[in-house]
Amino acid sequence: MSIDHAVFRFAGIMVLLSVALTYYVSPYFIWFTVFIGVNLIQSSFTGFCPAAMFFRLLGFKAGCAFK
């Protein structure tokens, strides 16, 4: 699995988790969803993603989006 696939999978899981937390725990968890969205937008412009750096350290192979 490449870093790109790992980041996309991780982002999807985090979005679903944050929506569930917002619904079942507290409406303030919506800010977690906002943070994830802002991070995805900024990484699309800059190519910088902390999750990609983490997955690189774990030994995932480079993909096209995050090298």
N, C-alpha and C positions, 0 to 999 in steps of 0.2 A: 504494500500500500504506500502511495506517495504522500508527501506532506500535504499536498493540496486536498486529497481525499480525506485525510485525517482531520484537517482544519474544518472542512465543510461538514463532516460528520459531527465533530465536536460542537460546532456552531449550531447545527440543527438540534442536537440534544439539549444544549443550553437554552435555546429559545423555547423549546417545548417544556423544559423544566421550569423556566421562569413564568411561562403562562400558567402552568399548573399551580405554582406557588402563589401567583397573583389571585387565582380563582379560589383556591382552598385555604390559604393561610392569611394573606393580607393584601389589600389593594396597593400597598406601597411597593410590593415586589415588581410593579410595572416599571419602576426605575431600573431594575436589573435588565428587563427586556430592552429598554431604551439604551442602556449602556452597551449591550450586545450589538444592537443595530448601528449605533454610532461607531463602534469599533470596526464593524464590517465595512461601513462606508469609508472610514479613513484608511483602512488597509487596501481598499480598492484603488485609492488615489496614490498612496505612498508605497505600497508593497510591504510595509512594516506590520507584522502581526506577532504579538508575544506568544500566542499559541503555536505558531509556526516555528519559532525559535525553540520552544519546548519540545516539539515533536522532532526537530532536527537533532537535539541532544539525545533523544531516545533512539536515534539511529534510523529514522525513516528516510527513504530516498527522496531526493529533490524532485519537484514536479515543475509545472510551467509557471504557476502564479507565484509561488514562494520558493526562492532558490537559496 
